[in-house]
């Protein structure tokens, strides 16, 4: 195995994002701005890592169409290896159409990710020797449930970082989430998997116990404007929210996950991992792009110095 090499498995999507210049009006034409960017949870995580100079490989599904060509060109630009990805000739590339409100928060989205079904257990089995060559795997819950199950059970000997993606998709992994080394989820996604619906600091500790008892070694639960929660079997803590001007919330969670992976590769402590991941999220929030094009290690280090990313380990 090559150290500091990582395989990301999941969705590559072309994002079409729009936001109005004034309050969003339903059932009407809204003057605004429209952006076309390469996206997809797995692909976003992978691009973030590639910009941090990690040897990053993406196992995804990309169509042989104009949208797929845009995705391939972007991967090439950031030196993201996609040689292990599927390229089905008869399937359109995945598209995500998002309409944000004037506060840059998501108002409505439509997505077509049917192509990701080509990453089947059979396809993953054909890549067994390749997957086993990586010291760290990252998967997103856009994958089929049977593919996620196959991946998490067959390759449980490799640390697997799982991104829950959404509350609906998180339910796919509920029965085998313990096979994953690290879980990254927001509060709704963690609730969907654990069945703990109460949204209090005490409930976060109950979630920690739930996932640790399942076998997950560490969890990171993002809390939006309230910061984030991190825990393993021996400790837990919170990262306090940071006040910044938000350009776009799109891609912030993916950047956070990339920060977790990078910190793991650097063998950082749990608390330092939470700080680095939070700084990565701040970098994403600063940009209109799904992945901040200014991203590099010194940029993140400057964010950590400039913004008060505070840790606490109490429930108050």
Secondary structure, DSSP 8 states (H G I E B T S, - for coil): --TTEEEEES--EEEEEEEESSS--TTS---EEEEEEEE-HHHHHHHHHHHTT-EEEEE-B--SSHHHHHHHHHHHHTT-B-TTSB--TTS--EEEEEEE-TTS-EEEEEEE-GGGGGS-HHHHHHTHHHHTT-SEEEEETTS-HHHHHHHHHHTTTSEEEEE--SHHHHGGGTTTGGG-SEEEEEHHHHHHHH-----SHHHHHHHHHHHHHHT--EEEEE-GGG-EEEEESS-EEEE-------S--TTHHHHHHHHHHHHHHTT--HHHHHHHHHHHHHHHHT-SSSS-TT--HHHHHHHHHHS---EE-S--
